[in-house]
Amino acid sequence: MQSQEAFKDMAKVLRWRVLANGQHTVREADLILGGESLMKLLGLIWESRRPLTFFVCTAWIALNLVRFPRHALKNYFPNVNQLAQASVAMIGLTYSMDGGTDATTITTRNGMVNVSKIDCYYAENICGNAPDAPPEITQNQAHTYGELTRGQRRCPYRSDEDIYGSPQNCTYFYNNATQEFAYRYAEYNPHDRAKAFPYLTHRIVRASAGNCYQYDFDSSYFIDSNDGKQETFVFLYSNQTYNGSIAIPRPVTAFDSSTYVYNGVLPPQNATVQSCGPRCILLYAFRSYGTITKRKNTFFQCSVTVSNVSNADQDAQKLPDDNARLAAASIAFSYWETQGLTAEEVGSRMSEFAIGSIAAMSVYNPAIQIPGMLPRLGYHLSVEWQYVIALAACIAGVHCLLVALILWISRPIVVTDDSNLAVARLLKGLVDPLGHGGGLLDGEEIAEAVQKEGERVSYGVSEGVEGTILAVGPGLEVRKRLPGRKFPAGQYE
C-alpha cells in the first residue's frame, strides 16, 4: 500500500506539469487531473488518441502494475495482468516454505520419546553383560561398533555451543586443540521409525587420551600361556626414563603392522591393574616394521578416559562406568593402523575409536521410551536475505529516482495543493458557464456542457488587477511559450 500511495502522490505532482505543457480539451484536462487513478489514464488514452499520450500513460500504468502487489491493484482493475503476477513472483523468489524433513524443522513439547539403551552393548537385543555371557561377545560388539563409525562425518568444535549448533549429520565431534572427541545424544518421536527428525539434546559424552608415552622395542621372547594352548610374546621396551615389558598372545600380534593391546587379566569392565580410574583404561600399541626395513619397532602407552554424560538427569540417560571402560578399550580388541603417528596421535586414535563405539551403540542398541522433548515435524521458512536486501534496495532506489525525476520535471511550474478546494478554485473559471446547475452531472457531462468548439484549455498564469493568478482554463499561454519556459517568479495572488 505504501508503494501505491507513493505513485499516487507522484501522479498528483506530475499532472500540473502535463496540464501546463500543452492545450487540451476540457475532458482531457479532467482526466489529467484524475491521473492518480489508472482507470482515468486509460480513459485519457481513449479520449486523446495521440501517440505521445498513449506511450506516456501506458508506461506509467505498466510501472504501477509491476510495482504494486495484487491486493493493492483491486482498486484499479478487477483482473491483474501478467506484469503484476511477475511482481509477486519476484517477491516469491526470496523465500520458500518447506515441509519438515529433519531436525531443522521440528517443534518440541514434553512427551514420551525413544532413546537407545546405553546400559550395555547389545547383541541381537541381548545384553552382553549378562553373568553367563562370554566376555568376548561384548568386547567384539564394542569393537565392531567402533569400526562402524570409521569414515562417518565428524565435525570440529571448540566449545559445547559449537556442538549444539551443528547439523544432525555430524556423527561425532573432534577438538584438535585437546585431542578430545564428543558424541551428542538425540531423542526421537516413537513414530519416526527412520530416525529422520531427532531432537538434538544437550547431553554429551566425551572420550580423551591422557598422558601418552612412546618406547623403543628392545627384545622379545616366547613363553607358554597358563593353559598351554598358545604361545605368548613377551616384549621388552624402554625409553630414557622407564623400562617395561608386556605379554601379547602370538595369534593377535601383527608384523609389519600395528597391534593395540589391553593387557588386563580381567575384562575392561572389571579392570584393576590396567584401570586408571572408574572410567579410564590403560592401553598399549605395538608398531612392528617387519624384517625388511631396519627401523626399530615402537611401543605406545596411553590412558583413555570416557566422561560421564553431561546434562543427564535420568538413569536411562547415563552411561555406566563399566560401559565407559569397555568403550575406552574397544580399539584394543583388534588391529588398527598407527604408522607415522606420534604418541599423542595414537592416544587420539584410541579415544576417537572409543567415542565411535559409543556413537554406534546409541544408534544400534534397542530403544526404550522415557520422558523427554518430543520432536514433531513442522515447516521451515528459508529466506534468501541477500535477495530480499537487493530487492528492497532496488525498490527504494527506484522510488528515490522517480521522486527526484518528478520534482525536476515539475520545477518550472507551480504545483498547487491537491485538496479538492484548491483544485476547485483553479477550475472556477472553467465551470462558471454552468451557473448554479449541473450538480448531478458527472465529469464527462460537465466537460460536454462547457466545451466550446475548437477551444482548448491549459494550466497557466494570467495577470489581473489582483496580481498573477493561477488558473485552468482557455486562453492561457502554455508553459513553453512563457519567458524562460517556466512560470514567472514572484508572489501569486
HELIX and SHEET records of a PDB file:
HELIX    1   1 GLN A    2  ASN A   21  1                                  20    
HELIX    2   2 VAL A   26  LEU A   33  1                                   8    
HELIX    3   3 LEU A   38  SER A   48  1                                  11    
HELIX    4   4 PRO A   51  ARG A   67  1                                  17    
HELIX    5   5 ARG A   70  LEU A   73  1                                   4    
HELIX    6   6 GLN A   82  GLY A   92  1                                  11    
HELIX    7   7 ALA A  103  THR A  105  5                                   3    
HELIX    8   8 PRO A  135  LEU A  148  1                                  14    
HELIX    9   9 ASP A  160  TYR A  164  1                                   5    
HELIX   10  10 ARG A  250  VAL A  252  5                                   3    
HELIX   11  11 PRO A  268  ASN A  270  5                                   3    
HELIX   12  12 ASP A  315  GLN A  317  5                                   3    
HELIX   13  13 ASP A  321  ALA A  328  1                                   8    
HELIX   14  14 SER A  330  PHE A  333  5                                   4    
HELIX   15  15 ALA A  343  TYR A  364  1                                  22    
HELIX   16  16 TRP A  385  ILE A  409  1                                  25    
HELIX   17  17 ASN A  420  LEU A  426  1                                   7    
HELIX   18  18 LYS A  428  VAL A  431  1                                   4    
HELIX   19  19 ASP A  432  LEU A  434  5                                   3    
HELIX   20  20 GLY A  443  VAL A  450  1                                   8    
HELIX   21  21 ARG A  479  ARG A  481  5                                   3    
HELIX   22  22 PRO A  483  ARG A  485  5                                   3    
SHEET    1   A 2 TYR A  95  GLY A  99  0                                        
SHEET    2   A 2 TYR A 379  VAL A 383 -1                                        
SHEET    1   B 2 ILE A 106  SER A 116  0                                        
SHEET    2   B 2 ALA A 367  LEU A 377 -1                                        
SHEET    1   C 2 TYR A 122  ALA A 123  0                                        
SHEET    2   C 2 ILE A 126  CYS A 127 -1                                        
SHEET    1   D 6 ARG A 154  PRO A 156  0                                        
SHEET    2   D 6 TYR A 172  ASN A 175  1                                        
SHEET    3   D 6 GLU A 180  GLU A 187 -1                                        
SHEET    4   D 6 TYR A 199  ASP A 224 -1                                        
SHEET    5   D 6 GLU A 231  SER A 238 -1                                        
SHEET    6   D 6 ASN A 243  PRO A 249 -1                                        
SHEET    1   E 7 ARG A 154  PRO A 156  0                                        
SHEET    2   E 7 TYR A 172  ASN A 175  1                                        
SHEET    3   E 7 GLU A 180  GLU A 187 -1                                        
SHEET    4   E 7 TYR A 199  ASP A 224 -1                                        
SHEET    5   E 7 THR A 298  VAL A 306 -1                                        
SHEET    6   E 7 CYS A 280  SER A 288 -1                                        
SHEET    7   E 7 SER A 257  VAL A 261 -1                                        
SHEET    1   F 7 ARG A 154  PRO A 156  0                                        
SHEET    2   F 7 TYR A 172  ASN A 175  1                                        
SHEET    3   F 7 GLU A 180  GLU A 187 -1                                        
SHEET    4   F 7 TYR A 199  ASP A 224 -1                                        
SHEET    5   F 7 THR A 298  VAL A 306 -1                                        
SHEET    6   F 7 CYS A 280  SER A 288 -1                                        
SHEET    7   F 7 SER A 275  GLY A 277 -1                                        
SHEET    1   G 2 VAL A 457  GLY A 464  0                                        
SHEET    2   G 2 GLY A 467  PRO A 474 -1                                        
END                                                                             
